[in-house]
Amino acid sequence: MLQKSKSITALLCIITLLGSLLTACGSTTEGTKAASSEPSQSAVSDKAEGKTSTTSADTRTYTDYVGHKVEIPASPTRVVFHGESIGDLLALGIMPAAAAASFTEGTIFADQVSGLPDVGFPINLEKVLELEPDLILIGTTDEKIYEQLSKVAPTLVIDTFAPLDERMRIIGDLFGKKDEAEQWLTSYHAKEQEMWEQLKKSEMKPGETASVLTYYPGNRLFVMAVTGFSQILYNENGFKPTPRIQEVLDAGKGFEEISMELLPEVAGDRIFILTPVDEEAVHSTNEMMNSKLWSDLPAVKNGKVYQLPIRKSESDATSRENILAELPVMLSKK
């Protein structure tokens, strides 16, 4: 689970969750538009009116991704995070007060956040109320959900599909960790460059192309573009997209649904399959890989097809660090 990458999250995420996690991974655009459960309005009003106002020295005005100007805590301590990029926080040593299990199950950091309260997907407003957060971060642009949550605590919409550097600097700013964010990015990019240099010496050929494919429930095949695992592959030092995928990238889409008949157009010299969780999607994946159309693809004939769990292929900071270590191992397998 199409618009700009906003939404691996929600369509991406909603479909993932239906099948898994179109993961996540989503909702900011068509990727992550979640609907919220609605408690009584009196419950929301009573809770909102009971909050203690902070002094101006303790707050600041912040303009979020969609233009809301919000008075937020200068140093938030009880943050509810609802989106697929929770790994960005973890990379900076930030543990939210709550999250949605749907965005964390099956990820490489699942154990790390297993004790967090689950606010659900769609987000459960009653559960958020009980937590008494001082800041809420959401990855959906659904204004109805925003209005409901903003009555509970200051709420910001964040672009969970924005480029990694942009996301990390935003998180660093919100949590008073600007220096830590810059240090993390410097370290990450050094590792990333080293990885690509090593791969060019050992595995990659100049100009090699790559494609990322995944199935979701309903026999829906997607080619990934500016979200998730493909964000890493299409690095300036990495693999190139095929011309057909370049069109999707140029359109700013996170992913695009395709028919199997288009496989010869989207298939690169190497094909990466994000294995879904949903059984129906797994069945569709197996059917594709058993078809003659698939077996005739050059990448398949050359043994350059790789599979990795979709929930471990996210583009959050923590997952990306792990992929830097795993990608060379994956490519070295013959």
C-alpha positions, -999 to +999 in steps of 0.1 A: +000+000+000-011+069-052+002+102-043+036+116-034+052+093-008+027+103+018+011+075+024+042+037+029+023+055+045-013+053+045-023+033+015+010+016+019+005+012+056-032+005+055-027-021+028+003-034+047-017-037+079-045-054+060-019-077+045+004-074+074+022-036+068+015-024+034+035-020+065+029+014+072+044+017+058+012+049+065-008+076+057+006+109+053-004+108+017-024+080+004+001+059+023-011+065+059-046+078+062-059+062+094-093+068+108-097+074+145-120+059+170-142+086+186-149+088+223-176+111+236-169+148+230-173+154+267-144+131+274-122+151+251-134+184+264-130+175+300-095+162+295-084+192+274-098+217+299-080+199+327-045+205+313-022+229+330-010+257+308+028+261+306+047+293+308+059+309+276+095+300+286+084+263+285+069+264+251+076+275+215+056+278+183+062+252+157+048+250+122+043+214+111+044+196+078+009+207+066+011+243+081-004+240+115+011+266+139+012+249+173+024+259+207+045+229+218+066+220+249+102+232+245+113+198+261+085+172+255+087+142+278+055+122+271+052+119+234+027+097+216+041+087+182+018+074+155+036+066+122+060+042+105+092+061+113+095+055+150+129+041+143+141+077+137+134+084+174+151+053+186+183+061+166+186+092+187+179+075+220+144+088+223+117+064+236+081+076+230+055+072+256+033+052+233+031+040+197+010+017+174+020-019+175+009-021+139+039+000+129+064-019+151+055-056+149+080-075+128+106-047+127+142-051+138+134-029+168+102-047+178+116-061+210+130-027+220+095-011+219+075-042+230+066-026+264+051+005+250+014+012+253-004+004+220-026+033+208-038+012+179-043+015+142-065+033+135-054+055+164-076+050+195-084+084+210-095+070+243-062+054+248-043+086+239-065+105+265-055+080+292-018+086+286-019+124+291+008+132+265+024+165+263+030+161+225+015+140+198+032+133+165+012+117+137+020+106+102-015+112+087-028+143+071-064+135+080-077+168+094-105+151+113-081+130+133-058+160+138-086+181+152-096+153+177-060+148+189-052+184+192-079+187+218-059+162+239-024+177+235-004+198+211-003+177+179+020+179+149+017+162+115+051+149+104+061+137+069+072+101+077+082+097+040+104+127+038+141+121+031+161+106+060+182+137+066+151+159+067+133+137+091+163+133+115+168+170+117+132+176+125+132+150+153+165+165+166+149+199+167+117+187+184+135+169+211+164+192+217+189+168+200+201+188+170+237+180+176+230+143+181+210+142+149+239+158+129+263+134+144+241+104+136+237+116+100+275+121+096+282+086+109+254+070+088+264+086+055+300+076+061+289+040+066+267+042+036+294+055+013+318+029+025+292+002+018+286+013-018+324+016-024+329-019-013+300-032-033+313-016-065+346-034-059+330-068-053+294-071-065+281-043-086+287-034-123+285+001-136+250+012-144+233-018-129+196-013-124+174-026-096+137-030-088+118-034-056+085-053-058+059-064-032+024-078-031-005-068-009-038-084-003-062-085-032-035-097-056-021-062-059+015-059-071+034-027-064+067-014-076+084+008-049+098+042-056+106+070-031+097+051+000+112+023+021+140+000+008+142+017-026+153+049-009+185+031+000+190+014-033+186+045-055+214+063-037+236+084-060+263+057-055+239+028-057+217+011-082+199+029-110+161+026-115+147+013-148+133+040-171+097+029-161+105+032-124+122+065-130+089+078-142+074+069-109+102+085-091+099+117-111+062+118-102+072+118-066+053+086-058+061+063-030+050+033-050+028+024-079+005-005-085+013-025-117+000-055-135+022-086-139+024-079-176+045-048-169+072-069-151+095-068-182+094-030-181+100-025-144+124-054-137+160-043-133+192-062-135+185-071-098+151-076-083+143-073-046+111-088-033+097-075+000+080-106+014+046-098+028+031-110+061-004-116+048-010-151+036-030-140+006-002-117-005+023-145+001+003-167-022+002-140-049+040-136-046+046-174-050+023-175-080+042-147-096+075-164-090+062-196-105+050-180-137+067-182-171+067-145-173+088-143-142+112-171-151+119-153-184+132-122-167+170-117-171+174-111-133+157-144-126+178-162-152+210-147-137+201-156-102+199-120-090+166-120-071+167-113-034+140-115-007+137-097+026+108-093+050+088-061+043+088-051+079+126-052+080+129-031+049+115+002+063+133+035+057+134+047+093+169+054+107+172+023+128+161+000+100+184+017+075+214+012+097+206-025+098+202-026+060+237-012+055+250-043+072+226-068+056+227-056+019+263-067+012+255-101+027+224-104+006+241-096-026+270-119-019+247-149-018+248-168-051 
